[in-house]
């Protein structure tokens, strides 16, 4: 037998052949590694992501990944939507009560004639209504103390020559109230005589059941004196909720004897905010509305009709409507535009061949800021024949009444201010003889 053992080695120690570990190749080693060891090597070689996605996610991992995904989607949506939102916000931004005065370069020269300047009449007497009766002029104004329940509801001033006016201090033409109204904030009254000799007073009253909005009230004189007293109806005459109520009524008798009252649908009171509640676009409608009445002046005939609405030149609103008719059959609708707190407040007018319109506007306002040194003239009422006008304008923090003459040029339907012709035997002094010294704010 051959001896396979080296000299000096025990047979028992070498019963099985062995191989030195140091002599094994890398391929031979990998063939005998455990799975855990193999993964460790793979991870060390950059196999982390493969290991992460090669096994099911835990619930916690799913929640985290979902939250991250939703956050990324929200950020993407914000990036897309933000420019659109900013663009719309820019379009709807409140530009304020922006206004443009009519250029004076080519206007009628009558505006540079000093004799055509309206005269100062009454202190703190906004929105005057006008009536002529038996040779005496009566003006009815907005209450002089805003938000004061002790204030006179309807103040009255009178004149025999349309130049010198006397305020009946302390006198209230409507001392009692209707069941529908609050005791504050009575605005823009106006009066007409009806067939039985009594007078009907129309006014704006603050409601007690419509979130402090205003509506149109009517009151009838107890006798045949234009001073009243007037007894109000227990229900409002007009209160269009869809237009935010109504203010600034003005009566009108047509050539056929029919009675009407024209008023403002107070749309800006339910606008989107800004100046006078309606300078943030899109603007809500602010219509002028005509309502026919029975001969009693308080019973409505048919449905009210819109005869004019705001346009791009009016700012947030139009208001203070007043209608007259000339002998040639032309109707003139006077109104104010822009916010009364703005220097853009004015007296505009339009004309038509029917009391119900359509009315054609005239570009140049009858009165605007800077005319004859006035600021924010508005709230005008004309005499029945269209030759005289009363209105208010800013005066030392109040709104004072002014009186003036008017020239209606029927050949081209334009109207300008004119020299005030004095009625009766009164003085032509342009300073009012008596004024109120009440220091209170007004509407």
Kinemage of the C-alpha trace (Angstrom):
@kinemage 1
@onewidth
@group {chain A} dominant
@subgroup {mainchain}
@vectorlist {calphas} color= white
{ca unk a 1} P 0.000 0.000 0.000
{ca unk a 2} L 1.200 3.481 -0.833
{ca unk a 3} L 1.778 5.824 2.055
{ca unk a 4} L -0.021 9.132 1.349
{ca unk a 5} L 0.989 10.808 4.548
{ca unk a 6} L 3.863 13.033 5.011
{ca unk a 7} L 6.349 11.956 7.557
{ca unk a 8} L 5.557 13.264 11.035
{ca unk a 9} L 1.713 13.638 10.503
{ca unk a 10} L -0.794 11.593 12.316
{ca unk a 11} L -3.223 9.586 10.288
{ca unk a 12} L -6.089 10.504 12.571
{ca unk a 13} L -5.631 14.275 12.022
{ca unk a 14} L -6.033 13.895 8.282
{ca unk a 15} L -8.822 11.417 8.010
{ca unk a 16} L -10.662 13.750 5.468
{ca unk a 17} L -8.981 15.989 2.884
{ca unk a 18} L -9.300 19.781 3.580
{ca unk a 19} L -8.857 22.966 1.556
{ca unk a 20} L -7.345 26.204 2.834
{ca unk a 21} L -9.810 29.093 3.117
{ca unk a 22} L -7.207 31.571 1.927
{ca unk a 23} L -7.019 29.752 -1.380
{ca unk a 24} L -10.740 30.092 -2.263
{ca unk a 25} L -11.737 32.556 -4.967
{ca unk a 26} L -14.388 35.263 -4.552
{ca unk a 27} L -16.853 33.264 -6.608
{ca unk a 28} L -16.411 30.285 -4.453
{ca unk a 29} L -16.978 32.410 -1.309
{ca unk a 30} L -20.222 33.958 -2.491
{ca unk a 31} L -21.669 30.606 -3.090
{ca unk a 32} L -21.654 29.770 0.567
{ca unk a 33} L -22.829 33.197 2.086
{ca unk a 34} L -26.116 33.512 4.004
{ca unk a 35} L -28.982 35.594 2.462
{ca unk a 36} L -28.596 38.284 5.151
{ca unk a 37} L -24.928 38.700 4.383
{ca unk a 38} L -25.661 38.902 0.685
{ca unk a 39} L -28.239 41.730 1.216
{ca unk a 40} L -25.736 43.637 3.310
{ca unk a 41} L -23.280 43.514 0.473
{ca unk a 42} L -25.911 44.620 -2.056
{ca unk a 43} L -26.889 47.549 0.127
{ca unk a 44} L -23.263 48.539 0.417
{ca unk a 45} L -23.139 48.579 -3.402
{ca unk a 46} L -26.137 51.006 -3.720
{ca unk a 47} L -29.057 48.585 -3.650
{ca unk a 48} L -31.033 50.464 -0.930
{ca unk a 49} L -33.897 51.635 -3.245
{ca unk a 50} L -34.210 48.182 -4.747
{ca unk a 51} L -34.507 46.735 -1.286
{ca unk a 52} L -37.052 49.379 -0.255
{ca unk a 53} L -39.442 48.743 -3.110
{ca unk a 54} L -38.901 44.982 -3.291
{ca unk a 55} L -40.946 44.352 -0.153
{ca unk a 56} L -44.500 45.458 0.922
{ca unk a 57} L -44.886 48.902 2.558
{ca unk a 58} L -45.937 49.168 6.151
{ca unk a 59} L -49.093 51.120 7.026
{ca unk a 60} L -46.980 53.938 8.481
{ca unk a 61} L -44.970 54.229 5.285
{ca unk a 62} L -48.147 54.352 3.202
{ca unk a 63} L -49.565 57.165 5.362
{ca unk a 64} L -46.337 59.164 5.107
{ca unk a 65} L -46.043 58.721 1.350
{ca unk a 66} L -49.728 59.676 0.859
{ca unk a 67} L -49.299 62.824 2.908
{ca unk a 68} L -46.232 63.821 0.945
{ca unk a 69} L -48.073 63.229 -2.332
{ca unk a 70} L -51.060 65.321 -1.290
{ca unk a 71} L -48.764 68.132 -0.197
{ca unk a 72} L -47.013 68.096 -3.567
{ca unk a 73} L -50.364 68.173 -5.395
{ca unk a 74} L -51.545 71.099 -3.247
{ca unk a 75} L -48.380 73.044 -3.987
{ca unk a 76} L -48.794 72.373 -7.696
{ca unk a 77} L -52.414 73.547 -7.612
{ca unk a 78} L -51.394 76.706 -5.752
{ca unk a 79} L -48.708 77.502 -8.297
{ca unk a 80} L -51.269 77.136 -11.091
{ca unk a 81} L -54.136 78.978 -9.374
{ca unk a 82} L -52.293 81.882 -7.750
{ca unk a 83} L -51.784 83.922 -10.937
{ca unk a 84} L -55.480 83.535 -11.802
{ca unk a 85} L -56.581 84.637 -8.334
{ca unk a 86} L -54.251 87.634 -8.368
{ca unk a 87} L -55.467 88.634 -11.822
{ca unk a 88} L -59.110 88.506 -10.755
{ca unk a 89} L -58.328 90.381 -7.571
{ca unk a 90} L -56.705 93.087 -9.642
{ca unk a 91} L -59.770 93.366 -11.862
{ca unk a 92} L -62.142 93.527 -8.868
{ca unk a 93} L -59.998 95.900 -6.824
{ca unk a 94} L -61.830 98.890 -5.425
{ca unk a 95} L -60.734 101.812 -7.553
{ca unk a 96} L -62.633 104.236 -5.340
{ca unk a 97} L -65.168 106.740 -6.596
{ca unk a 98} L -63.079 107.799 -9.577
{ca unk a 99} L -64.543 110.678 -11.541
{ca unk a 100} L -63.634 112.945 -14.424
{ca unk a 101} L -64.807 116.537 -14.600
{ca unk a 102} L -66.136 117.676 -17.933
{ca unk a 103} L -63.395 119.663 -19.731
{ca unk a 104} L -64.044 123.395 -19.635
{ca unk a 105} L -62.101 124.405 -22.739
{ca unk a 106} L -65.030 124.161 -25.148
{ca unk a 107} L -67.962 124.401 -22.737
{ca unk a 108} L -70.792 126.899 -22.988
{ca unk a 109} L -69.580 130.428 -22.126
{ca unk a 110} L -72.523 130.877 -19.743
{ca unk a 111} L -70.473 129.069 -17.079
{ca unk a 112} L -68.078 132.022 -17.012
{ca unk a 113} L -70.752 134.667 -16.474
{ca unk a 114} L -70.715 135.777 -12.838
{ca unk a 115} L -74.399 136.745 -12.865
{ca unk a 116} L -75.296 133.082 -13.490
{ca unk a 117} L -73.751 131.992 -10.199
{ca unk a 118} L -76.297 130.334 -7.868
{ca unk a 119} L -76.923 132.073 -4.550
{ca unk a 120} L -76.272 130.612 -1.125
{ca unk a 121} L -79.631 130.007 0.549
{ca unk a 122} L -79.747 127.765 3.674
{ca unk a 123} L -77.085 126.221 5.897
{ca unk a 124} L -77.152 122.415 6.422
{ca unk a 125} L -80.115 121.762 4.134
{ca unk a 126} L -79.324 118.799 1.814
{ca unk a 127} L -81.487 117.272 -0.936
{ca unk a 128} L -84.037 120.082 -1.177
{ca unk a 129} L -87.478 119.486 -2.662
{ca unk a 130} L -89.303 122.472 -4.162
{ca unk a 131} L -92.894 123.758 -4.338
{ca unk a 132} L -94.432 127.061 -5.421
{ca unk a 133} L -97.814 127.955 -3.898
{ca unk a 134} L -99.627 131.297 -3.931
{ca unk a 135} L -96.451 133.251 -4.647
{ca unk a 136} L -94.349 131.596 -1.948
{ca unk a 137} L -91.558 129.108 -2.544
{ca unk a 138} L -91.237 126.166 -0.168
{ca unk a 139} L -88.130 124.011 0.176
{ca unk a 140} L -88.136 120.740 2.136
{ca unk a 141} L -84.830 119.220 3.236
{ca unk a 142} L -83.123 116.162 4.672
{ca unk a 143} L -83.224 116.076 8.479
{ca unk a 144} L -80.367 118.184 9.916
{ca unk a 145} L -79.113 115.733 12.581
{ca unk a 146} L -78.023 112.314 11.336
{ca unk a 147} L -78.857 109.335 13.582
{ca unk a 148} L -80.522 111.620 16.160
{ca unk a 149} L -84.039 110.444 17.152
{ca unk a 150} L -84.756 113.924 18.553
{ca unk a 151} L -84.035 115.570 15.213
{ca unk a 152} L -86.643 117.355 13.151
{ca unk a 153} L -87.891 114.868 10.546
{ca unk a 154} L -88.750 117.327 7.758
{ca unk a 155} L -87.361 120.883 7.961
{ca unk a 156} L -88.893 123.633 5.817
{ca unk a 157} L -87.606 126.926 4.398
{ca unk a 158} L -89.579 129.570 2.488
{ca unk a 159} L -88.931 132.505 0.172
{ca unk a 160} L -91.015 135.075 -1.663
{ca unk a 161} L -88.337 135.935 -4.233
{ca unk a 162} L -86.247 132.745 -4.563
{ca unk a 163} L -83.173 134.639 -3.372
{ca unk a 164} L -83.730 135.379 0.308
{ca unk a 165} L -84.745 132.242 2.187
{ca unk a 166} L -85.996 131.803 5.738
{ca unk a 167} L -85.543 128.537 7.617
{ca unk a 168} L -88.437 127.760 9.949
{ca unk a 169} L -86.168 126.788 12.814
{ca unk a 170} L -87.580 124.179 15.166
{ca unk a 171} L -90.544 123.449 12.903
{ca unk a 172} L -91.174 119.851 11.815
{ca unk a 173} L -93.501 119.394 8.827
{ca unk a 174} L -94.025 115.717 9.761
{ca unk a 175} L -93.900 115.439 13.561
{ca unk a 176} L -95.341 111.906 13.711
{ca unk a 177} L -94.140 108.690 12.060
{ca unk a 178} L -95.602 105.714 10.250
{ca unk a 179} L -95.597 102.265 11.849
{ca unk a 180} L -92.972 101.014 9.381
{ca unk a 181} L -90.182 103.503 10.108
{ca unk a 182} L -87.544 104.521 12.629
{ca unk a 183} L -87.360 108.006 14.109
{ca unk a 184} L -83.982 108.773 12.484
{ca unk a 185} L -82.617 109.573 9.038
{ca unk a 186} L -85.457 111.051 6.989
{ca unk a 187} L -84.041 112.089 3.644
{ca unk a 188} L -84.868 114.026 0.479
{ca unk a 189} L -88.533 115.060 0.915
{ca unk a 190} L -90.601 116.615 -1.847
{ca unk a 191} L -94.209 117.804 -2.066
{ca unk a 192} L -97.011 118.094 -4.633
{ca unk a 193} L -100.569 119.399 -4.419
{ca unk a 194} L -103.377 117.055 -5.393
{ca unk a 195} L -106.811 117.822 -6.832
{ca unk a 196} L -108.624 118.188 -3.491
{ca unk a 197} L -106.274 120.976 -2.410
{ca unk a 198} L -104.308 118.914 0.088
{ca unk a 199} L -100.608 118.211 -0.302
{ca unk a 200} L -98.724 114.936 -0.378
{ca unk a 201} L -95.193 114.748 0.974
{ca unk a 202} L -92.878 111.984 -0.256
{ca unk a 203} L -89.711 111.114 1.662
{ca unk a 204} L -87.119 108.425 2.389
{ca unk a 205} L -87.587 106.752 5.771
{ca unk a 206} L -85.432 104.201 7.565
{ca unk a 207} L -87.333 100.968 8.031
{ca unk a 208} L -87.728 99.088 11.313
{ca unk a 209} L -88.063 95.688 9.632
{ca unk a 210} L -85.566 95.686 6.735
{ca unk a 211} L -82.113 95.879 8.294
{ca unk a 212} L -82.009 99.696 8.463
{ca unk a 213} L -82.562 100.117 4.732
{ca unk a 214} L -84.628 103.051 3.509
{ca unk a 215} L -87.941 102.962 1.683
{ca unk a 216} L -90.310 105.556 0.241
{ca unk a 217} L -92.956 106.991 2.557
{ca unk a 218} L -95.881 109.271 1.840
{ca unk a 219} L -97.725 111.686 4.130
{ca unk a 220} L -100.834 113.799 3.527
{ca unk a 221} L -101.373 117.309 4.893
{ca unk a 222} L -104.170 117.761 7.393
{ca unk a 223} L -105.330 120.892 5.551
{ca unk a 224} L -104.384 122.997 2.549
{ca unk a 225} L -101.226 124.563 3.950
{ca unk a 226} L -97.942 123.422 2.325
{ca unk a 227} L -96.289 123.725 5.748
{ca unk a 228} L -98.429 120.837 6.947
{ca unk a 229} L -98.448 119.196 9.345
{ca unk a 230} L -98.329 115.981 7.337
{ca unk a 231} L -99.644 112.634 8.586
{ca unk a 232} L -97.673 109.653 7.247
{ca unk a 233} L -99.113 106.398 5.974
{ca unk a 234} L -98.562 103.358 8.192
{ca unk a 235} L -97.078 101.426 5.287
{ca unk a 236} L -94.307 102.439 2.920
{ca unk a 237} L -95.261 103.473 -0.604
{ca unk a 238} L -92.352 101.698 -2.300
{ca unk a 239} L -89.802 99.310 -0.826
{ca unk a 240} L -88.126 97.112 -3.488
{ca unk a 241} L -86.055 94.671 -1.424
{ca unk a 242} L -84.246 93.373 -4.493
{ca unk a 243} L -82.809 96.860 -4.995
{ca unk a 244} L -81.924 97.398 -1.323
{ca unk a 245} L -84.978 99.594 -0.713
{ca unk a 246} L -85.538 103.050 -2.188
{ca unk a 247} L -84.708 106.711 -1.517
{ca unk a 248} L -85.008 110.206 -3.046
{ca unk a 249} L -88.647 110.367 -4.204
{ca unk a 250} L -89.856 113.217 -6.393
{ca unk a 251} L -93.486 113.706 -7.555
{ca unk a 252} L -94.447 114.769 -11.075
{ca unk a 253} L -97.752 115.725 -12.708
{ca unk a 254} L -97.887 115.173 -16.467
{ca unk a 255} L -99.740 117.325 -18.979
{ca unk a 256} L -102.658 114.865 -18.987
{ca unk a 257} L -103.040 115.222 -15.207
{ca unk a 258} L -101.550 111.838 -14.295
{ca unk a 259} L -99.448 111.731 -11.154
{ca unk a 260} L -96.142 109.906 -10.822
{ca unk a 261} L -93.379 109.543 -8.289
{ca unk a 262} L -89.819 108.819 -9.433
{ca unk a 263} L -87.266 107.452 -7.003
{ca unk a 264} L -83.939 105.677 -6.718
{ca unk a 265} L -83.721 101.913 -6.212
{ca unk a 266} L -81.031 101.937 -3.529
{ca unk a 267} L -78.887 99.257 -5.169
{ca unk a 268} L -75.580 100.527 -3.825
{ca unk a 269} L -76.817 99.740 -0.285
{ca unk a 270} L -76.541 96.047 -1.210
{ca unk a 271} L -73.400 96.366 -3.328
{ca unk a 272} L -70.051 94.620 -2.915
{ca unk a 273} L -68.470 97.400 -0.855
{ca unk a 274} L -66.202 100.352 -1.448
{ca unk a 275} L -67.312 103.949 -1.952
{ca unk a 276} L -71.026 104.312 -1.198
{ca unk a 277} L -71.125 100.519 -0.991
{ca unk a 278} L -70.804 99.891 -4.722
{ca unk a 279} L -67.382 100.680 -6.204
{ca unk a 280} L -66.003 97.119 -6.232
{ca unk a 281} L -66.718 95.462 -9.566
{ca unk a 282} L -68.938 94.010 -10.791
{ca unk a 283} L -71.210 96.855 -9.721
{ca unk a 284} L -74.818 96.089 -8.842
{ca unk a 285} L -77.590 97.962 -10.708
{ca unk a 286} L -78.789 101.259 -9.234
{ca unk a 287} L -81.979 102.131 -11.140
{ca unk a 288} L -84.225 105.175 -11.268
{ca unk a 289} L -87.804 103.924 -11.006
{ca unk a 290} L -91.102 105.512 -12.071
{ca unk a 291} L -94.426 104.678 -10.377
{ca unk a 292} L -97.799 105.962 -11.588
{ca unk a 293} L -100.280 107.024 -8.879
{ca unk a 294} L -103.984 107.645 -8.545
{ca unk a 295} L -105.173 111.233 -8.132
{ca unk a 296} L -104.926 110.818 -4.353
{ca unk a 297} L -101.138 110.625 -4.729
{ca unk a 298} L -100.831 107.546 -2.515
{ca unk a 299} L -102.479 104.693 -4.447
{ca unk a 300} L -100.228 102.927 -6.935
{ca unk a 301} L -101.310 102.250 -10.534
{ca unk a 302} L -99.684 99.302 -12.277
{ca unk a 303} L -96.130 98.160 -11.730
{ca unk a 304} L -93.077 100.409 -11.283
{ca unk a 305} L -90.831 100.834 -14.320
{ca unk a 306} L -87.082 101.407 -14.529
{ca unk a 307} L -86.366 104.469 -16.660
{ca unk a 308} L -82.579 104.794 -16.211
{ca unk a 309} L -79.662 102.850 -14.732
{ca unk a 310} L -75.998 103.482 -13.974
{ca unk a 311} L -73.344 103.435 -16.668
{ca unk a 312} L -69.545 103.677 -16.652
{ca unk a 313} L -69.590 107.454 -16.143
{ca unk a 314} L -71.614 107.371 -12.920
{ca unk a 315} L -69.281 105.768 -10.410
{ca unk a 316} L -71.121 103.674 -7.802
{ca unk a 317} L -74.611 105.153 -8.215
{ca unk a 318} L -77.181 107.554 -9.602
{ca unk a 319} L -79.780 109.176 -7.337
{ca unk a 320} L -81.947 112.251 -6.622
{ca unk a 321} L -84.162 111.977 -9.736
{ca unk a 322} L -86.478 114.827 -10.721
{ca unk a 323} L -88.674 115.118 -13.835
{ca unk a 324} L -90.092 118.172 -15.583
{ca unk a 325} L -91.882 118.563 -18.919
{ca unk a 326} L -91.556 121.465 -21.331
{ca unk a 327} L -94.394 122.712 -23.486
{ca unk a 328} L -92.892 121.110 -26.604
{ca unk a 329} L -93.463 117.670 -25.067
{ca unk a 330} L -89.854 117.004 -24.065
{ca unk a 331} L -89.281 115.419 -20.671
{ca unk a 332} L -86.114 116.193 -18.733
{ca unk a 333} L -84.833 113.824 -16.082
{ca unk a 334} L -82.346 115.330 -13.645
{ca unk a 335} L -80.212 113.164 -11.368
{ca unk a 336} L -76.913 113.035 -9.491
{ca unk a 337} L -74.088 110.551 -9.942
{ca unk a 338} L -71.091 109.431 -7.877
{ca unk a 339} L -70.891 109.342 -4.094
{ca unk a 340} L -72.170 112.467 -2.312
{ca unk a 341} L -68.955 112.449 -0.232
{ca unk a 342} L -66.924 112.733 -3.448
{ca unk a 343} L -66.052 115.807 -5.471
{ca unk a 344} L -67.438 113.828 -8.403
{ca unk a 345} L -71.001 114.438 -7.162
{ca unk a 346} L -72.915 116.438 -9.748
{ca unk a 347} L -76.220 117.262 -11.420
{ca unk a 348} L -76.724 115.404 -14.687
{ca unk a 349} L -79.740 115.290 -16.983
{ca unk a 350} L -81.295 113.317 -19.845
{ca unk a 351} L -84.230 113.938 -22.183
{ca unk a 352} L -87.033 111.875 -23.748
{ca unk a 353} L -90.302 112.200 -25.624
{ca unk a 354} L -92.174 110.042 -23.109
{ca unk a 355} L -92.169 110.202 -19.339
{ca unk a 356} L -91.238 106.517 -19.365
{ca unk a 357} L -88.315 107.071 -21.726
{ca unk a 358} L -86.090 105.983 -23.261
{ca unk a 359} L -83.949 108.836 -21.941
{ca unk a 360} L -80.918 110.149 -23.795
{ca unk a 361} L -78.112 111.379 -21.590
{ca unk a 362} L -76.265 114.632 -22.191
{ca unk a 363} L -72.482 114.574 -21.722
{ca unk a 364} L -71.929 117.849 -19.891
{ca unk a 365} L -73.468 117.864 -16.389
{ca unk a 366} L -75.635 120.851 -15.595
{ca unk a 367} L -73.496 121.356 -12.491
{ca unk a 368} L -70.201 119.826 -11.372
{ca unk a 369} L -67.353 120.645 -9.005
{ca unk a 370} L -65.566 123.917 -9.903
{ca unk a 371} L -68.619 125.393 -11.629
{ca unk a 372} L -68.968 128.874 -10.083
{ca unk a 373} L -66.620 127.759 -7.302
{ca unk a 374} L -68.984 125.036 -6.065
{ca unk a 375} L -67.894 121.691 -4.610
{ca unk a 376} L -69.938 118.499 -5.079
{ca unk a 377} L -73.239 120.098 -6.199
{ca unk a 378} L -76.148 117.644 -6.323
{ca unk a 379} L -79.566 116.600 -5.049
{ca unk a 380} L -81.319 119.087 -7.330
{ca unk a 381} L -85.004 119.890 -7.849
{ca unk a 382} L -86.296 122.215 -10.578
{ca unk a 383} L -89.354 124.407 -10.660
{ca unk a 384} L -92.326 123.122 -12.637
{ca unk a 385} L -91.533 125.420 -15.584
{ca unk a 386} L -87.830 124.559 -15.585
{ca unk a 387} L -86.556 128.092 -14.969
{ca unk a 388} L -85.327 127.719 -11.381
{ca unk a 389} L -83.329 125.186 -9.417
{ca unk a 390} L -82.421 124.393 -5.818
{ca unk a 391} L -79.629 121.973 -4.907
{ca unk a 392} L -77.009 121.434 -2.223
{ca unk a 393} L -73.227 121.739 -2.335
{ca unk a 394} L -70.454 121.270 0.215
{ca unk a 395} L -69.950 124.157 2.630
{ca unk a 396} L -67.517 123.953 5.569
{ca unk a 397} L -68.291 120.324 6.393
{ca unk a 398} L -72.031 120.615 5.735
{ca unk a 399} L -74.237 120.513 2.661
{ca unk a 400} L -75.945 123.837 2.113
{ca unk a 401} L -78.810 124.770 -0.187
{ca unk a 402} L -78.208 127.008 -3.194
{ca unk a 403} L -80.761 128.570 -5.543
{ca unk a 404} L -80.228 129.497 -9.176
{ca unk a 405} L -81.675 130.188 -12.589
{ca unk a 406} L -81.817 127.696 -15.466
{ca unk a 407} L -82.023 128.045 -19.244
{ca unk a 408} L -83.422 125.061 -21.166
{ca unk a 409} L -82.548 125.326 -24.845
{ca unk a 410} L -85.173 123.234 -26.539
{ca unk a 411} L -83.557 123.514 -29.972
{ca unk a 412} L -80.774 121.127 -28.952
{ca unk a 413} L -82.044 119.797 -25.608
{ca unk a 414} L -79.214 121.349 -23.641
{ca unk a 415} L -79.505 123.112 -20.291
{ca unk a 416} L -77.222 125.704 -18.702
{ca unk a 417} L -77.269 127.873 -15.613
{ca unk a 418} L -78.743 131.353 -16.064
{ca unk a 419} L -79.154 134.611 -14.207
{ca unk a 420} L -81.681 134.200 -11.426
{ca unk a 421} L -84.706 136.391 -12.038
{ca unk a 422} L -86.098 137.735 -8.797
{ca unk a 423} L -89.729 137.014 -8.000
{ca unk a 424} L -91.923 139.465 -6.141
{ca unk a 425} L -90.543 142.603 -4.561
{ca unk a 426} L -87.704 141.064 -2.547
{ca unk a 427} L -84.121 142.244 -2.527
{ca unk a 428} L -81.565 140.828 -4.931
{ca unk a 429} L -78.998 140.451 -2.145
{ca unk a 430} L -77.322 137.059 -2.587
{ca unk a 431} L -76.753 136.587 1.141
{ca unk a 432} L -79.362 134.569 2.979
{ca unk a 433} L -81.229 136.561 5.624
{ca unk a 434} L -81.506 133.770 8.190
{ca unk a 435} L -79.552 130.574 8.571
{ca unk a 436} L -79.456 127.765 11.062
{ca unk a 437} L -76.462 127.554 13.378
{ca unk a 438} L -77.023 123.937 14.295
{ca unk a 439} L -73.724 122.037 14.365
{ca unk a 440} L -74.607 118.529 13.334
{ca unk a 441} L -73.601 116.188 10.572
{ca unk a 442} L -76.019 115.323 7.833
{ca unk a 443} L -76.669 112.452 5.507
